[in-house]
């Protein structure tokens, strides 16, 4: 006798696994929490947040949120623009990890790693171009580091 095979739904909405949603939300919330804690520590010591840390704090939240945007906007088929967002976010956070190693950088390592994990999961799931995304990660890190160093030298 022939057995009927029913398609097995292994992902909650057939677009992305639940773990990717969870990791993306966790990444965005983690980066937001780090920024809030550092901003609060600056304000509680009696100093105001001048515009450089304010801009950097905004960039950190945006880089952390890129993974969430990628998961929300991504479709089941590979689309380079959405698949590359976690890698760009991780690259931007990597620049802050390196340049802010003695201050906020150490606390951004988990956010950077979570973004990389999301990128790898999505690339493997969609059989996308992982080496190209790693290059994009490095380009984003170099570009962000150059922007930070340029702004600080002015």
N, C-alpha and C positions, 0 to 999 in steps of 0.2 A: 504494500500500500504506500501511497505517497503521503508524505507529511506536509501539511501546509506550513510554510515559514512566514512568521509574522515579523515585521521589522521591529527590532528592539530599539527603544528610545533610551539612549544612554546619557543624554544631556537634557537638562530641564526644558529648554525651549528650542531645542534642535539647532541652536546657533552657537552657543558657547557653554562650556561646562560651568557648573555652579562654583567650582573652586576658582575659576578665573574671575568671576564676579566678586567673590569674597576677597581675593587677593587685591583686586583693583580698588575696592572700597577701603580695605585695610591700608593700602599704600597712600591713598589720598588723605584719609583720616590721620595716619601717622605723621605725614609731612605737615599737615595743618596743626597738629598737636605740638610738634617740635617748635614750630614758628611761634605759636601762642605762648609756650613756656619760655622761650628765649625773649620774646617781646615783654612778657610780664616781668621777667627778671630784670630787664633794663629799666622798666618804668618803676618797679618797686625799689630800686636803688636810688631813685630820685632823678635819674637822667631821662631825658626825652629821647625818643627814637628819631634820629636825624634821617634824612632822606636816603642815604646809601643803604643802611640796614633795612629800611622800609621797602626799598625796591628789591633788595635781595630776598627778603622774606616773601614778598609777592611772587618772585620768580620760583622760589622753592615750592610754594603751594601750587603754582601752575605746573611745574615739572612733575610733582607728585600726582596731580590730577590728570595728566596726559594718559596714564594707563587706564583710568576710569573712562575717559572720553573714548579711548580706543575700544574698550569692551562694549560700551553703549552703542557706538556707531558702527561697529564691525559687522560684516555680513558673513554668511557661511563660506562664501568663496573668497579666495585671497584677493585683497585689494591692498596694494603697496602703501598707500597713504595712511590707512588706519592701522595696518600692521606695524608700521614704523614708529608710531607715537610712543609706545612704551620704551623703545630704544632711545629716542630723542630725550625723553624725560630722564631716563637712567643716565645718559651722557651728561645732561645738565646738572644732575645731582652729583655725579662723579667729580665734576669741576669744583663744586662746593665742598665735597669731601676732601679733595686734595688741598685747595686753597684755604679752606677754613679748618684745617686739621687740628689746630689748637683751640678752636672755639666750637662752632656748630657742626663742623664737618664729621666728627666722630658719631654724632647722633643721627646723621643722615644716611649712614651706611645701611641700616635695615631697609629704609625706603628705596635706596638705589638697588639693593639686592632683590627686593620684591618686584620692582619694575623689570629687572632683568629676567626674573623667573616668569613673569607674565609674558614677556616677549618670547622667551624660549617655548613656553607652552603653546602659545598661539602659532609660532612658526612651525613647530612639530605637528600640530593638529592640522594646519593648512598646507603643510609641505612647502612652506615659503622659503625664501632665500636667507638663511641664517648668517652666512658670511657677509653678505651685503649689509644686513642689519647691524652686525658687529662693527663694521666700518662706519656706518651711520652713527652708532654710539660714540665712537672715537672722534668723529668729526664734530658732533654736538658738544662733546666735552672740551675739545680744543677751542671751538668757537665761543663757548660760554666762558672759558678761562681767559681767552683773549679780551672779551668784552669787560670782564671784571678787572683785569689788569689795566686795560685802557682807561676805564673810568677812574680807577684809583690813582693813575698817574696824572690825571688832569688837575 
